[in-house]
Amino acid sequence: MADHAKSDHPAVQAQLDRLTALSPGRDTLGLERISALCARLGNPQDNLPPVFHVAGTNGKGSTCAFLRGAIEAAGLKCHVYSSPHLVRFNERIRVAGKLIGDDALAALLSEVLDHAEGLQASFFEVTTAAAFLAFSRTPADACVIEVGLGGRLDATNIIRKPAVCGIASLGLDHEGFLLAPEEGIPQMEPLDRIAFEKAGIAKYGVPLVTQAYSPSMQQSVVEQANRAGAIPTIRRKDWEAEISDGQLHYQDGFEQVWVPLPTMAGRHQSDNAALAIAMIMHQSLISIPREAMAKAMQTTRWPARMQLLSPGPLVDRLPVGSEVWLDGGHNPDAGNALAKALDKVANVDVICGLLKNKDAMGFLKPISSKITSFQAVPIPGHEHHAPEDLCSWVRTDVGISETRSSPSVADCIDHLATDRQPRKVLICGSLYLAGEVLKANGQIPN
């Protein structure tokens, strides 16, 4: 699907409209179309600088951000491909350190779409091909590629020989895509199948660096790695990282690295940072000194991941002293991460919108003990849980009596401001909703 991408630049919007018209109604997994499209473009994916390829259910975007931070702190130039965007489509393609410009993006999309005629390539496939083409034409020292959905059949998986592959936290999400029966794929428990799909990015002779998982999930990962001839490199077996004396301590059988704790909020960000360090340490194509890794811990930012919003048109509606946090997490694993991030926080006013295909209570129950009031909102342009249903479930399943459905986040903020008391507000449940919030508060990601 086109993620309802909009642009204020007429030439970019013309190509986005063209892309929406030419693409099928939803993304379908498989490598046939992206392979054919890239072949027509001269296989740009084979002409990239060393690639750091990252999959996972949660945390892969933050891991990519830490990788970029360390690479750039080393004085190197880095391409980045990530998804989804929050406010501007340009956020998906960062060329040698800068978001792609509107004119360059419009020309690039036009070129790719000209070559996509008759292929029924999806929105994500066209976007991926455009990113590969941009990266192949601009010199850089490294390339950080975030998997879109799954791994094995994701469009980014046509990269043949990355420098290193990584898998972040795993959990249930996108079950309709990733758990569908498929000929030749043995029946597995849901989480084991998720692990199987994510580990499908494994490549011959390439380290596959992962977090620690349950024994059966780890077995799925190792079997995929062995099948591909990759080098499984698993946390708590081949490497480890822990918080010690106020620092993050990484070690494997050969090296140790001490870095400051990440400034990004949430204990889970230390895990994401550790994975980035492990990926750097287990590749050999570019050199990144420890000083650069340390600097990345302090400089890396990733919007809508427990982001404390700055003063702006939305935040300023609340009384002085209020805090507004924004997080785009939307599945049970993300709910657990939020609960850890809110460990020492009480009395949180939650504003939530969730897509219809998300496990609402699986996401919300981990933070239920923190919720003072709950307001539910729609997600414009997307199929979502009805706000009234979310409120009903929260009252019944969680026991929060102060609930309210609302047409917008701004209305929720105004409602909280009526008693003129400082508030701690968490806006959560969707990256699409997060994008609307950032735009309304004047914080456009750059």
C-alpha positions, -999 to +999 in steps of 0.1 A: +000+000+000+011+036-006+012+046+031-010+076+020+022+094+011+018+131+004+042+158-006+041+196-007+063+195-038+041+192-069+066+171-089+070+146-061+033+144-055+027+138-093+050+107-091+034+095-058+000+097-075+014+078-104+029+052-081-004+048-063-023+043-096+002+017-109+008-003-078-015-031-066-038-024-037-014-038-011+021-049-008+027-086-016+058-104-004+082-119-030+114-112-048+103-117-084+090-082-091+118-063-073+144-085-091+128-078-125+126-041-118+162-038-106+173-058-136+157-032-158+176-005-139+210-022-143+209-040-109+219-010-087+217-032-056+250-048-068+268-014-068+264-002-032+290+005-006+293-020+023+257-028+035+245-032+071+212-050+066+188-050+096+156-070+103+134-073+134+100-068+148+109-039+170+141-019+173+154-023+138+149+014+130+167+025+162+195+000+155+199+015+120+200+050+136+228+039+160+247+024+130+244+056+111+254+076+141+286+056+146+295+056+109+291+093+106+309+099+139+338+082+123+339+109+096+324+085+070+294+091+047+264+068+050+233+061+029+202+050+048+170+034+037+142+032+063+105+029+065+079+041+071+082+078+069+066+100+095+059+133+078+077+135+045+083+106+020+119+119+017+127+105+052+129+070+037+160+078+015+190+095+031+218+099+005+254+104+019+240+118+051+212+141+038+176+134+031+170+132-006+159+166-021+125+170-037+138+176-072+161+146-071+133+124-056+108+134-083+133+125-111+142+093-094+107+081-089+098+090-125+128+070-138+119+039-117+082+041-126+091+043-163+109+010-159+082-006-138+055-007-165+037-040-165+054-054-135+027-046-109+055-036-085+043-025-051+048+009-034+076-005-013+093-023-042+094+009-063+106+029-033+133+003-026+145+003-062+146+041-061+167+040-030+191+015-045+194+036-077+202+068-057+227+050-035+245+034-065+250+069-081+264+088-051+297+078-034+295+069+003+314+047+027+285+026+040+249+018+035+224+010+062+193-008+049+162-015+071+140-044+062+105-034+055+084-065+063+097-099+074+130-105+057+131-136+036+107-122+009+112-085+017+122-063-013+155-053+004+166-090+004+179-089-032+212-075-018+236-104-024+266-097-002+261-073+027+289-066+051+268-079+080+232-087+087+215-081+120+182-091+137+167-069+165+139-078+189+114-104+177+077-106+185+043-110+169+033-084+143+021-085+107+008-121+113-014-120+082+018-117+060+044-136+080+024-166+092+005-174+060+008-211+050+033-215+022+043-246+001+076-259+012+077-241+045+072-265+075+045-257+100+059-239+131+048-221+162+040-184+154+071-169+170+094-196+155+079-187+121+086-150+127+122-159+135+124-180+104+112-152+082+134-125+097+165-148+095+158-152+058+182-122+052+211-145+060+237-147+032+266-170+025+298-162+044+282-131+061+278-127+099+242-128+110+243-109+143+212-113+165+197-106+199+189-134+223+157-153+218+139-183+232+155-217+224+130-226+197+133-192+180+170-193+182+169-227+166+149-213+137+175-185+133+204-209+133+188-233+109+182-204+084+218-192+089+232-227+083+210-232+053+223-200+037+259-207+048+259-176+070+278-171+103+252-171+132+265-147+159+240-147+188+238-127+219+246-146+251+264-172+231+288-153+208+286-118+222+271-100+252+264-065+264+253-053+298+249-021+317+277-018+342+289+012+363+266+035+343+280+024+309+272-001+282+298-028+282+301-050+250+322-081+248+328-111+226+355-137+225+381-112+212+371-076+220+356-054+247+339-020+241+328+005+268+305+033+257+281+058+275+245+047+278+223+060+250+206+093+255+175+080+237+149+072+263+140+037+273+162+008+286+155-011+254+176+014+235+207+000+252+198-033+236+194-017+202+227+002+206+244-031+216+232-048+185+246-020+164+280-023+182+280-061+177+272-056+139+301-032+136+325-055+155+316-085+134+322-070+100+355-062+084+348-039+054+349-006+071+367+006+102+348+024+129+368+034+160+355+030+196+354+067+200+328+069+172+306+043+188+308+062+220+298+095+203+269+077+186+254+068+220+251+105+228+242+119+194+217+094+180+181+104+178+152+085+162+118+103+160+087+089+176+106+064+198+099+076+233+106+111+220+100+140+244+083+166+223+097+201+222+076+232+228+054+238+199+018+245+187+005+212+202+026+209+234+020+246+243-017+239+247-009+222+280+000+239+313+037+249+319+056+219+334+038+193+313+057+166+294+045+150+262+061+118+250+056+103+216+061+066+207+050+048+175+052+013+190+021-008+183+025-045+192+029-064+225+067-064+223+066-026+220+041-024+249+066-043+271+094-019+260+072+011+269+065-004+303+103-006+310+107+029+297+080+041+321+094+021+350+098+050+374+069+070+360+033+071+374+001+088+365+004+089+327-024+104+305-024+081+274-036+092+240-038+062+217-047+053+181-041+018+167-045+003+133-073-023+130-048-052+124-030-046+157-035-064+190-048-035+210-049-051+245-016-069+239+000-035+234-018-017+262-018-041+290+019-039+298+015-002+306-019-004+322-006+002+357+008+036+346-024+049+330-044+076+349-066+085+320-071+071+285-083+088+253-086+071+220-084+087+186-088+076+149-058+074+125-069+095+095-066+077+062-061+042+077-082+014+089-081+016+127-097+004+158-128+025+166-119+049+194-151+038+212-140+002+211-106+010+225-121+029+254-145+000+261-117-026+261-096-004+284-125+000+308-133-037+308-100-054+304-077-030+322-100-013+347-093+023+337-125+042+344-115+076+330-117+070+293-128+091+264-130+089+226-120+119+207-118+131+171-082+143+173-050+145+194-054+183+196-089+178+211-074+153+236-047+178+246-073+205+251-093+182+273-063+175+295-055+212+298-088+221+313-078+216+350-046+237+344-024+211+361+009+199+346+005+166+329+027+137+318+012+126+284+020+096+263+008+096+227+012+061+213+000+032+191+010+041+156+038+056+135+012+071+112-004+089+142+031+099+153+037+116+120+005+136+124+016+147+159+051+158+148+036+178+119+011+194+142+038+204+167+061+217+140+088+190+145+095+178+110+122+150+110+154+160+091 
